[in-house]
Amino acid sequence: MSRIHPPVSIIGAPTDVGAGDRGARLGPEALRIAGLGEALAARGVDVLDRGNLEGPRNPWLGPVEGYRHLDEVTEWNRLVMEAMHAELAGGRMPILLGGDHCLGLGSITGVARYCREAGKKLRVLWLDAHADFNTSQVTPSGNIHGMPVACLCGLGPRELTHLGGDAPAITPDVVRQIGIRSVDQGEKKLVKEHGLDIYDMRYIDEVGMKRVMEEALDGMDDDTHLHVSFDVDFLDPSVAPGVGTTVPGGPNYREAQLCMEMIADSGRMASLDIMELNPILDRNNATALVAIDLVESLFGKSTLMRD
């Protein structure tokens, strides 16, 4: 199913405040340099680059009561939440350029608020090597980029769970996680308790990406707003080395393309995050170029003209 995309707004969120490695704050510029805006414009998309949000600097301190940089993470996510909501309310599709994946919390909180106001159902595809369902009790590191899905579902510090005023921002049944292959021990128990819908790499190996995507996209209709949160470490490190938390055994290039093409075919994507690109760890901006190639597929690029 082809469609005309709404106008797109690119929003940069240059921070690694929720991460354990320095460098994800350079991700938005790396994606711009690799030609994201131009690639979308070449597909006939009306693109407006809003520039970068400006939030607190990363203090690089240790965890306090199980959380690193909670105040800074809260402020960055508040900025992201407001920016995402404003673009959707103005009839534009926001694309958030991270920055680390703690920002998925603010992004999806803003999207969920818009969906409640517009009477839409929300579906979230979380493309990632990690479930990001940690809490302060089970986190090995205190890095909040391992916690956004838990916070969205109401588990975590009040500053984050109530970011948009309501808690939880979403319920676990809204989320489909794809490509997961690294779940911390305590996190496994939480994921099971809360019934998170996870298509891990074993399942992808067993049934193939096509069936996984059919299942993950099933049940959407004209009232569904599809949000895609794309952590670049979703991809196998051989395809995308420029991330701080590489986990071997991820989707290969072709599997990732099929995933994106099937999302495009659904015609439902209405907001997007591109997260965790770390150009310091990349080779010749190769990971940014792959990410843009995949985003083009999200916007309808395919090998042949299809009906």
C-alpha positions in Angstrom: 0.0 0.0 0.0 1.6 3.3 -1.1 0.7 6.5 0.6 1.6 10.2 0.6 3.5 11.1 3.7 2.6 14.1 5.8 5.2 16.8 6.1 8.2 15.7 8.3 10.0 17.6 11.0 13.5 16.5 12.1 14.3 17.2 15.7 17.8 16.7 17.1 18.3 15.6 20.7 22.1 15.6 21.1 22.7 14.0 24.5 24.3 10.8 25.9 23.0 11.6 29.4 21.3 8.2 29.7 24.2 6.2 28.3 27.4 4.6 29.5 29.6 5.6 26.6 30.3 9.1 25.3 29.4 10.0 21.8 25.7 9.4 21.1 25.2 13.1 21.5 27.0 13.5 18.1 24.4 11.2 16.5 22.0 13.9 15.2 24.8 15.7 13.3 26.2 12.4 11.9 22.7 11.6 10.5 22.4 15.1 9.0 25.9 14.9 7.5 25.1 11.5 6.0 22.1 13.2 4.2 18.9 12.2 6.0 17.0 15.3 5.1 18.1 15.2 1.5 17.3 11.5 1.2 13.7 12.1 2.4 13.3 15.2 0.2 14.4 13.2 -2.8 11.5 10.8 -2.0 9.1 13.8 -2.3 8.7 14.3 1.4 8.3 17.9 2.7 11.1 18.1 5.3 11.7 20.8 7.9 14.8 20.5 10.1 13.9 22.1 13.5 17.6 22.0 14.6 18.6 20.7 18.0 16.9 20.8 21.3 19.1 22.4 24.0 19.2 20.6 27.4 21.6 20.1 30.3 25.1 18.9 29.7 26.1 15.4 30.7 27.8 15.6 34.2 29.3 12.0 33.9 28.6 11.1 37.5 27.9 7.7 39.1 24.4 6.4 40.0 22.5 7.9 42.9 20.0 5.5 44.4 20.2 3.3 41.2 19.9 6.1 38.6 22.5 8.1 36.8 21.8 11.7 35.9 18.1 11.5 36.8 17.6 15.3 36.8 19.3 15.8 33.4 17.5 12.8 31.9 14.1 14.2 33.2 14.8 17.6 31.6 15.9 16.1 28.2 12.8 13.9 28.1 10.5 16.8 29.0 12.0 18.8 26.0 11.6 15.8 23.7 8.0 15.1 24.9 6.9 18.7 24.2 8.7 18.8 20.8 7.2 15.6 19.6 3.7 16.5 20.8 3.9 20.0 19.2 4.8 18.6 15.7 2.0 16.0 15.8 -0.5 18.6 17.0 0.6 20.8 14.1 0.0 18.0 11.5 3.6 17.0 11.0 5.4 13.7 11.4 8.3 14.1 13.9 11.5 12.3 13.4 13.6 12.4 16.6 17.4 12.0 16.1 19.1 10.7 19.2 21.0 10.8 21.4 20.7 7.8 23.6 17.6 5.7 23.9 16.5 7.1 27.3 14.9 9.7 25.0 12.4 7.1 23.8 10.6 7.8 27.1 9.9 11.5 26.3 9.2 10.8 22.6 6.6 8.1 23.3 5.1 10.0 26.2 4.5 12.9 23.8 3.1 10.7 21.1 0.8 8.9 23.6 -0.5 12.2 24.8 -1.3 13.2 21.2 -3.0 9.9 20.6 -5.3 10.4 23.6 -6.2 13.9 22.5 -6.8 12.7 18.9 -8.7 9.6 19.8 -6.2 7.3 18.2 -4.9 3.9 19.3 -1.1 3.7 19.7 1.2 0.9 18.5 4.9 1.1 19.3 7.5 -1.0 17.5 10.7 -1.0 19.6 13.5 -2.1 17.3 16.4 -2.9 19.6 19.0 -5.4 20.9 17.8 -4.7 24.4 14.4 -4.8 26.1 15.1 -1.6 28.0 12.9 -2.8 30.8 15.3 -2.3 33.8 14.5 -0.6 37.1 16.8 0.8 39.7 16.4 -2.5 41.6 17.6 -4.7 38.7 19.9 -2.4 36.7 23.6 -3.5 36.6 24.7 0.1 35.6 22.2 2.7 36.6 22.2 3.9 33.0 18.7 5.1 32.2 18.9 4.2 28.5 18.2 0.7 29.8 14.9 1.8 31.4 12.6 3.8 29.1 10.1 1.0 28.3 9.7 0.2 32.0 9.2 3.9 32.8 6.7 4.2 30.0 4.8 1.3 31.6 4.8 3.0 35.0 7.9 1.3 36.6 10.5 3.8 37.7 11.0 7.1 39.5 8.0 9.4 39.6 9.9 12.1 37.6 10.0 9.8 34.6 6.8 7.7 35.0 4.7 10.9 35.4 6.6 12.9 32.8 3.4 13.7 30.9 1.2 14.0 34.0 -0.5 10.7 33.5 1.0 7.3 34.5 1.5 5.0 33.0 2.0 6.7 29.7 1.3 3.4 27.9 0.5 -0.2 28.8 2.7 -3.1 27.8 0.2 -4.4 25.3 0.9 -1.3 23.1 4.5 -2.4 22.5 6.1 -4.9 20.1 9.8 -5.4 20.7 11.8 -6.8 17.7 15.4 -8.0 17.5 15.9 -8.4 21.2 19.0 -10.5 22.2 20.3 -9.0 25.4 18.1 -9.0 28.6 19.5 -8.6 32.0 18.8 -11.3 34.6 16.4 -9.3 36.8 14.9 -7.7 33.7 13.8 -11.2 32.4 11.5 -11.6 35.4 10.0 -8.1 34.9 9.4 -8.7 31.2 7.6 -11.9 32.0 5.5 -10.4 34.8 4.3 -7.6 32.6 3.6 -9.6 29.5 5.8 -7.6 27.2 5.4 -8.8 23.6 9.0 -9.6 22.5 10.1 -11.1 19.2 13.6 -12.1 20.1 16.3 -13.2 17.7 15.6 -16.9 18.4 12.0 -16.4 17.3 13.1 -14.4 14.2 15.5 -17.3 13.4 12.8 -19.8 13.8 9.9 -18.2 11.8 11.7 -15.5 9.7 11.4 -11.7 9.7 8.3 -11.8 7.4 6.1 -13.7 9.9 7.5 -11.6 12.8 6.5 -8.4 11.1 3.1 -9.7 10.1 2.4 -10.6 13.8 3.9 -7.3 15.1 1.8 -5.2 12.7 -1.4 -7.3 13.1 -4.6 -5.6 14.4 -3.9 -2.0 13.3 -6.6 0.0 11.5 -7.2 3.5 10.3 -7.3 4.8 13.9 -3.9 3.4 14.7 -0.9 5.6 15.1 2.3 3.6 14.6 5.4 4.9 16.4 8.7 3.3 15.4 11.6 3.6 17.9 14.7 2.4 16.0 17.8 1.9 18.1 20.6 1.4 15.7 22.0 -1.5 17.8 18.9 -3.4 16.6 21.2 -4.2 13.6 24.0 -6.8 13.7 27.3 -5.0 14.6 28.7 -6.2 11.2 26.2 -3.9 9.6 26.2 -1.1 12.2 29.4 -0.9 14.2 28.7 2.7 15.4 26.8 2.0 18.6 27.9 1.9 22.3 26.2 -1.3 23.1 26.9 -3.8 20.3 25.4 -7.2 20.7 26.3 -9.9 18.1 23.7 -11.9 16.3 21.2 -9.2 15.3 19.2 -8.8 12.0 21.4 -8.7 8.9 21.0 -5.9 6.3 18.3 -7.8 4.3 16.3 -8.8 7.3 16.3 -5.1 8.5 15.3 -3.9 5.0 12.3 -6.3 5.0 11.3 -5.1 8.5 11.3 -1.5 7.3 9.6 -2.2 4.0 6.7 -4.0 5.8 6.3 -1.1 8.2 6.1 1.2 5.1 3.6 -1.2 3.5 1.3 -0.9 6.5 0.9 2.8 5.8 0.6 3.6 9.5 3.9 5.0 10.6 3.3 8.5 12.0 6.3 9.2 14.2 9.9 7.9 14.4 13.0 7.8 16.7 16.5 7.1 15.4 18.6 6.4 18.4 22.0 5.5 19.8 24.1 6.2 16.7 27.6 6.9 18.1 29.9 8.3 15.4 32.9 8.1 17.6 32.6 4.3 17.5 31.7 4.2 13.8 33.8 3.7 10.6 33.6 6.5 8.0 30.0 7.2 9.1 29.0 3.8 7.7 26.4 3.2 10.4 24.7 6.6 9.7 24.5 5.8 6.0 22.9 2.3 6.7 20.5 4.0 9.1 19.4 6.5 6.4 19.1 3.7 3.8 16.7 1.9 6.2 14.8 5.0 7.0 14.3 5.5 3.2 12.7 2.1 3.2 10.4 3.2 6.0 9.3 5.9 3.6 8.6 3.6 0.7 11.9 2.9 -1.1 11.9 -0.6 -2.5 13.8 -2.5 -5.2 10.9 -2.6 -7.6 7.7 -0.6 -8.1 5.1 -2.5 -6.1 1.3 -2.1 -6.0 
